[in-house]
Amino acid sequence: MKIEVWSDYVCPFCYIGKRRLELALEQFPHKDQVEVELKAFELDPNSLPFNGESIHEVLAKKYGMSVDQAKQANQNVGLQAETVGLTYNFDGMKPTNTFDAHRLAKFAKTKGKAATVSEKLLQAYFMEGKHIGNHDTLAGIAEESGLNRQEALNVLQDNTAFANEVRSDEAIAQQYQIGGVPYFVINSKYAISGAQPLETFIGALQKVWEEEAPKPMFQDLSTEQDVSCADGSCVIPEKE
């Protein structure tokens, strides 16, 4: 089973959805046969690097609400995050462009570290108040994940490095008409939109497995073994 996950590193529901999928997989008896692939998605490709505005101020401007209303909305999201063990630090968040963070994750994928880097990017933004649009910060995350800091920095300083990989994910998202994240595509056939309840993920995994897993052609009604020939030889039954 393959699960492709489109998400962005400044999307609070993406981190919640990621955790719920992980919790569902922990309960899934066939989890060792599930591959999870992370896909890039930018909520706002035109967003600027962090300019000092808080996430509350950014949301207030975007949705035409007061800062207090934005804080209340964020608090409600934070309560959802707590249900999966995440503690969001909204006051410390630094809204920024995430294109370079996605490029770093694509570089990490070539080193077998995509999952580790992606988790650390989310943790850095939502919990640690780090600026994940800053190259030094990103290089530090790469180093913490077991990658070479200078190699990661070289990738980040080359604006073309792994850019096509990010754009390819986003182009596929457009083809799938994905307008919001997180978005989960299972076996290129089933989809889950948003940070659905844990039970939804558990049910989806079981449903897809039952429908897609290979099944034996026949139901075996045999009652005895060693009464047939195979591989050019036969088992000789012992005399009683």
N, C-alpha and C positions, 0 to 999 in steps of 0.2 A: 504494500500500500504506500502510495506517495502523497504527501500533503504539501502543497505549495502555499506559502503564507505571504501575502502582500501587506506591508506595514511601514510605518514611519517612526523615527526615533523620538519625535516630539508629540506623538499621538498617545494620550493617556489610556485610551481604550485598547490600543495595540498591546501595551504591556499587560493589561488585565487579561485580554484574550489569549496572549501567549501563555500566561500562567494557567489559565483554565484548560487550554489544550494539553499542557504538560501534566496537569493533575489528572486529566482524563486518561492520558497515555499510561500513567502510573498504575491505573486500575485495569488497563486493557491487557488481556492475557497474551495477545500477539504483538506486543509493542516492539519486540525485537525484529519484527518484519515490517516496521513502519519507517519510512524515510521522510524527514521534514526538511524542506528546502525553503530558505528565506528569500523573499523577493523585495526589490526596492520600490518604494512609492513615496512621492513627495506631496504632502498635503498642500503646500504652497511653494512651487518651484521658484517663484519670484520673490520669496521672502529674503530680507537682508540679514546680514550677520547681527548678532546681539548688539543693541544700541543703548542698553541701560534700562529700557522699559520692562516692567514686570509682566508676568503672564496675565495678571489681573487687568493691567492697563491695556495690553494687546487685545484681550478678549472683549473688553468694554468698548473699544473703538470698532472692532470688527462687527460686533452684534448690536451696536447702538444701545448699550446698557450702561448703568453706573458701575463704578469700580466695586462698590459694595455688592451689587448684584452678581458681578463676575466672581467675586470671592465666594459668595454663597454657592454658585454653580460649581466652582472648583472644589469646594468642600464636599458637595454631594458626590462628585466623581471620586474624591479621596476616600469616602466611605466605601464605595464599591471596591476600590483597590485594596482596602484593608481586609476584605473578605477572602482575598487570596494571598494574604501575608505581605502586601506591599504598603509601605508608608511613604506617601508622596509629600515632598517638600515644595509646595507651590510658591512660597515666598522666595525660595532660592533658585527657581527655574529661570533659565536664560534663553528665551525664545530666539531661534536662529535658523539659518538655512541649513538643510541637512544633506545637501548633495555630496559634500566631501565625506561625511560620515558613512553614507552609502558606498562611496568609492572605497573607503577603508575596509568595509565589510566584504566587498568583492575581492579585494586584495587578500584579506584574511582567508577567504574561501579557498584560494590557491594553496594555502598553507595548512588547510584542515582546521582552521580556527574561526570559521564564520560564526558558529553558535556562541562561542565564548566571547568574541568581540561584540556581537549584537547584544548579548545580555549585559555586558559592561557598559555599552553605550546607553542603554535604557536606564541602567542604574545610575550612571553618571548624570544624566539629565534630570531624571525624576526624583532622585534621592540625594545626590551629592552636590547639586547646584553648580555643576561644571558646564563650561561653554563648549559644547560638542561641535561647534563650527570653527573652533580655533585649532590650528594645525599642531601646536605643541601639546594641547590637551589630547588630541586624537592620537598623536604619537605615543603619549604616555599610556593611553588605554591599550594601544597595540603592544607596548612593552609589558604591561601588566598581564596581557593575554598570552605571553610567551613568544611574541614576534620581535624581530629586530627593530629597535626604535628608529635607527637611521634609515633603514630600508623603507619603513613605513612613511617616514618624513619625506623621503625622495619621491614616493608615490604621490603623496598629498600635494607636493609642490609642483608636480607635473599635472596640469589641469586636464590633460587628455587621458591620463592613466586610469583605466577601468571605467571611464565615462561611458563607453559604448555598452558595457555590461549593465550599467544602471539604466540607461536609456532603453535598452532592450526589454528589461523587466517592465518599465513603464509603458512601452508600446504594447506589450502583451496585455497589460491591465486595460488599456484602451480597447483592445480587440474584445476582451471579455466584458467590456462596459462596466468596469469596476469604478464606481464613483466615490467610494469611501472605504476606509480601512479600520480595523483589520478585516481581511478577506481571505478565506481559506478555501482552496480548491483541492478536492480529493480525487485522485486517479483521473484527473482531467474530465470529470463527469459530474461530480457532486460539489455543492458550494455551501459554505456557511458564512453569512455576512454579519460582521460585528462581534463584539465580545459577548457572545451568547452565554446563558447559564451553563454551569458545569454539566448538568444532566443532558443538555443538548449535544455537547461534544461526545459524551459517553455513548449516547444513543446513536449518533452519527457513525462513530467508529464501528460499533457492532453491526449496524445496518449495512455499511459498505462491505465489511468483512463477510457477512453472510451472503451478500449478493455477488461479490467479486472473487472471493477466495476459490481456488481450484477445488473441485469436488470429485471424488471417485466416480467412475462411469457406472459402476454397479454397486448395489448393496450386497455385501458378502454374507451369505446365509450358511456358510460351511460350519460344520461342527467338529471336524478333526483336522489335524495338521499332518504333514509328512506323508501324504497319500497322492503325491503328484511328482512329475519329473520336470526339472528345469536345469538350464545351463549344461545340457548334454549328459546329465546323470540323474539317477533316481535314488531316493532313500529306500533302503531295504528294511522293511519292518522286522523287528526281532520276534522270534518265535516265543509264544507263551509257554 
